[in-house]
Amino acid sequence: MDEENEVTIAICKYIYTNWVSKAKSQRDFASKCDIEESTVRKIKNIALGTAKTEYNMSIKTLAKICRKKEITLEEFFREIKK
């Protein structure tokens, strides 16, 4: 597996494990973060290993999620690096 796929998986696992799985629903998480529910499904599927890692989340999408979770992009990447 190449480094880009590993980063994608790490990002999706962090978002899914720490935020999506604890949300009322995927739809609720998507609505609160102002992203599409299909994006949340992609994140979940990659995090759980049920989808290929061809999804490349945009920085804009990641920034929206981080903003709603009150974490900077810098803090986010520091967390997934652990």
CYANA upper distance limits for C-alpha pairs under 8 A (distance plus 0.5 A):
  1 MET  CA      5 ASN  CA      7.02
  1 MET  CA      6 GLU  CA      7.40
  2 ASP  CA      6 GLU  CA      6.92
  3 GLU  CA      7 VAL  CA      6.70
  4 GLU  CA      8 THR  CA      6.79
  5 ASN  CA      9 ILE  CA      6.63
  5 ASN  CA     53 THR  CA      6.49
  5 ASN  CA     54 GLU  CA      8.40
  6 GLU  CA     10 ALA  CA      6.61
  7 VAL  CA     11 ILE  CA      6.61
  8 THR  CA     12 CYS  CA      6.69
  8 THR  CA     53 THR  CA      7.37
  8 THR  CA     55 TYR  CA      8.22
  8 THR  CA     56 ASN  CA      7.41
  8 THR  CA     57 MET  CA      8.29
  9 ILE  CA     13 LYS  CA      6.44
  9 ILE  CA     46 ILE  CA      6.73
  9 ILE  CA     47 ALA  CA      6.55
  9 ILE  CA     53 THR  CA      7.53
 10 ALA  CA     14 TYR  CA      6.61
 10 ALA  CA     47 ALA  CA      8.22
 10 ALA  CA     80 ILE  CA      6.84
 11 ILE  CA     15 ILE  CA      6.77
 11 ILE  CA     80 ILE  CA      7.12
 12 CYS  CA     16 TYR  CA      6.41
 12 CYS  CA     43 ILE  CA      5.55
 12 CYS  CA     44 LYS  CA      7.44
 12 CYS  CA     46 ILE  CA      6.85
 12 CYS  CA     47 ALA  CA      5.61
 13 LYS  CA     17 THR  CA      6.24
 13 LYS  CA     43 ILE  CA      8.12
 13 LYS  CA     44 LYS  CA      8.16
 13 LYS  CA     46 ILE  CA      7.97
 13 LYS  CA     47 ALA  CA      4.81
 13 LYS  CA     48 LEU  CA      7.99
 14 TYR  CA     18 ASN  CA      6.28
 14 TYR  CA     19 TRP  CA      8.31
 14 TYR  CA     47 ALA  CA      8.47
 14 TYR  CA     80 ILE  CA      7.05
 15 ILE  CA     19 TRP  CA      5.94
 15 ILE  CA     20 VAL  CA      6.82
 15 ILE  CA     43 ILE  CA      8.03
 16 TYR  CA     20 VAL  CA      5.06
 16 TYR  CA     21 SER  CA      6.15
 16 TYR  CA     43 ILE  CA      7.13
 16 TYR  CA     44 LYS  CA      6.31
 16 TYR  CA     47 ALA  CA      6.96
 17 THR  CA     21 SER  CA      6.13
 17 THR  CA     22 LYS  CA      8.10
 18 ASN  CA     22 LYS  CA      7.29
 19 TRP  CA     23 ALA  CA      6.74
 20 VAL  CA     25 SER  CA      8.06
 20 VAL  CA     26 GLN  CA      6.91
 20 VAL  CA     29 PHE  CA      6.82
 20 VAL  CA     40 VAL  CA      8.22
 20 VAL  CA     44 LYS  CA      8.34
 21 SER  CA     25 SER  CA      8.40
 21 SER  CA     26 GLN  CA      8.49
 23 ALA  CA     28 ASP  CA      7.46
 23 ALA  CA     29 PHE  CA      6.43
 24 LYS  CA     28 ASP  CA      6.67
 24 LYS  CA     29 PHE  CA      7.81
 25 SER  CA     29 PHE  CA      6.77
 26 GLN  CA     30 ALA  CA      6.64
 26 GLN  CA     37 GLU  CA      7.14
 26 GLN  CA     40 VAL  CA      6.92
 26 GLN  CA     41 ARG  CA      7.99
 27 ARG  CA     31 SER  CA      6.58
 27 ARG  CA     37 GLU  CA      6.09
 28 ASP  CA     32 LYS  CA      6.61
 29 PHE  CA     33 CYS  CA      6.64
 29 PHE  CA     40 VAL  CA      8.35
 30 ALA  CA     34 ASP  CA      6.36
 30 ALA  CA     35 ILE  CA      5.50
 30 ALA  CA     36 GLU  CA      6.26
 30 ALA  CA     37 GLU  CA      5.71
 30 ALA  CA     39 THR  CA      8.40
 30 ALA  CA     40 VAL  CA      6.92
 31 SER  CA     35 ILE  CA      6.88
 31 SER  CA     36 GLU  CA      7.98
 31 SER  CA     37 GLU  CA      8.16
 32 LYS  CA     68 LYS  CA      7.80
 33 CYS  CA     64 LYS  CA      6.50
 33 CYS  CA     65 ILE  CA      5.78
 33 CYS  CA     68 LYS  CA      6.31
 34 ASP  CA     64 LYS  CA      7.51
 34 ASP  CA     65 ILE  CA      8.47
 35 ILE  CA     39 THR  CA      7.37
 35 ILE  CA     40 VAL  CA      8.33
 35 ILE  CA     61 THR  CA      7.42
 35 ILE  CA     64 LYS  CA      8.19
 36 GLU  CA     40 VAL  CA      7.37
 37 GLU  CA     41 ARG  CA      6.87
 38 SER  CA     42 LYS  CA      6.77
 39 THR  CA     43 ILE  CA      6.77
 40 VAL  CA     44 LYS  CA      6.66
 41 ARG  CA     45 ASN  CA      6.56
 42 LYS  CA     46 ILE  CA      6.64
 42 LYS  CA     51 ALA  CA      8.12
 42 LYS  CA     55 TYR  CA      7.75
 43 ILE  CA     47 ALA  CA      6.54
 44 LYS  CA     48 LEU  CA      6.58
 45 ASN  CA     49 GLY  CA      6.44
 45 ASN  CA     50 THR  CA      5.41
 45 ASN  CA     51 ALA  CA      5.64
 46 ILE  CA     50 THR  CA      6.55
 46 ILE  CA     51 ALA  CA      5.63
 46 ILE  CA     52 LYS  CA      7.11
 46 ILE  CA     53 THR  CA      6.70
 57 MET  CA     61 THR  CA      7.05
 57 MET  CA     62 LEU  CA      7.41
 58 SER  CA     62 LEU  CA      6.89
 59 ILE  CA     63 ALA  CA      6.37
 60 LYS  CA     64 LYS  CA      6.73
 61 THR  CA     65 ILE  CA      6.88
 62 LEU  CA     66 CYS  CA      6.62
 62 LEU  CA     73 LEU  CA      8.37
 63 ALA  CA     67 ARG  CA      6.39
 63 ALA  CA     72 THR  CA      8.36
 63 ALA  CA     73 LEU  CA      7.10
 64 LYS  CA     68 LYS  CA      6.83
 65 ILE  CA     69 LYS  CA      6.75
 66 CYS  CA     70 GLU  CA      6.44
 66 CYS  CA     71 ILE  CA      5.61
 66 CYS  CA     72 THR  CA      6.62
 66 CYS  CA     73 LEU  CA      7.08
 66 CYS  CA     76 PHE  CA      7.85
 67 ARG  CA     71 ILE  CA      6.56
 67 ARG  CA     72 THR  CA      7.36
 71 ILE  CA     75 GLU  CA      6.64
 71 ILE  CA     76 PHE  CA      6.97
 72 THR  CA     76 PHE  CA      6.65
 73 LEU  CA     77 PHE  CA      6.68
 74 GLU  CA     78 ARG  CA      6.67
 75 GLU  CA     79 GLU  CA      6.70
 76 PHE  CA     80 ILE  CA      6.94
 77 PHE  CA     81 LYS  CA      6.59
 78 ARG  CA     82 LYS  CA      7.32
